[in-house]
Amino acid sequence: MTAFTFRASFPAAIGLALSLALVGCSTTSPDVIKPGDAQRLSQVQDAVVLSVRTVTVEGSQSGAGAAAGGVIGGVAGASVGGRREQVAVGVLGAVLGGVAGNAAERFGTRESAVEILLQMPNGDRRAIVQAKGNETLQAGDAVILVTTGGKTRVTKAPARTMR
């Protein structure tokens, strides 16, 4: 039977912890409908795109990255040195691991999105930020705003066939 060596499995532990911390943190594309929104009546409004620009949605800080980093850093630090140093280095490792884990979570959950400035038929203007989807929107495009459960997404308007 082989003995468990912490040093050999430390990189794998970091990767696993950060992966678990970042699971489920991304936002959905306007092309993806959540199960709770299926078969629900949505409000639809016409609009025209005035401008589109790329923006970055800041990453989340749920605390999962800091917690995972703190545990990993604390365990790694406690495995270094003699008995006296283990506590001090373990605490220092936990603090540094927490800071690093928080930064990794924030960076890993950043997302590129688009800010769409819209002209409504009544003259009002609205701005919506949404994840990039499969459609490329540009100034002058006729679009529809689909609002379901308080969330709005912008998509190209279908060709009008009914009058």
URQUI-V644855 format. One record per residue. RES is the residue in one letter. SS is DSSP state (A for helix, B for strand, O for the rest). Layout:
BEGIN
res->{RES	RES}
ss->{SS	SS}
END
This chain:
BEGIN
res->{M	T	A	F	T	F	R	A	S	F	P	A	A	I	G	L	A	L	S	L	A	L	V	G	C	S	T	T	S	P	D	V	I	K	P	G	D	A	Q	R	L	S	Q	V	Q	D	A	V	V	L	S	V	R	T	V	T	V	E	G	S	Q	S	G	A	G	A	A	A	G	G	V	I	G	G	V	A	G	A	S	V	G	G	R	R	E	Q	V	A	V	G	V	L	G	A	V	L	G	G	V	A	G	N	A	A	E	R	F	G	T	R	E	S	A	V	E	I	L	L	Q	M	P	N	G	D	R	R	A	I	V	Q	A	K	G	N	E	T	L	Q	A	G	D	A	V	I	L	V	T	T	G	G	K	T	R	V	T	K	A	P	A	R	T	M	R}
ss->{O	O	O	O	O	A	A	A	A	A	A	A	A	A	A	A	A	A	A	A	A	A	O	O	O	O	O	O	O	O	O	O	O	O	A	A	A	O	O	O	O	O	B	B	B	B	B	B	B	B	B	B	B	B	B	B	B	O	O	O	O	O	O	A	A	A	A	A	A	A	A	A	A	A	A	A	A	A	O	O	O	O	A	A	A	A	A	A	A	A	A	A	A	A	A	A	A	A	A	A	A	A	A	A	A	A	A	A	O	O	B	B	B	B	B	B	B	B	B	B	O	O	O	O	B	B	B	B	B	B	B	O	O	O	O	O	O	O	O	O	O	B	B	B	B	B	B	B	O	O	B	B	B	B	B	B	O	O	O	O	O	O	O}
END
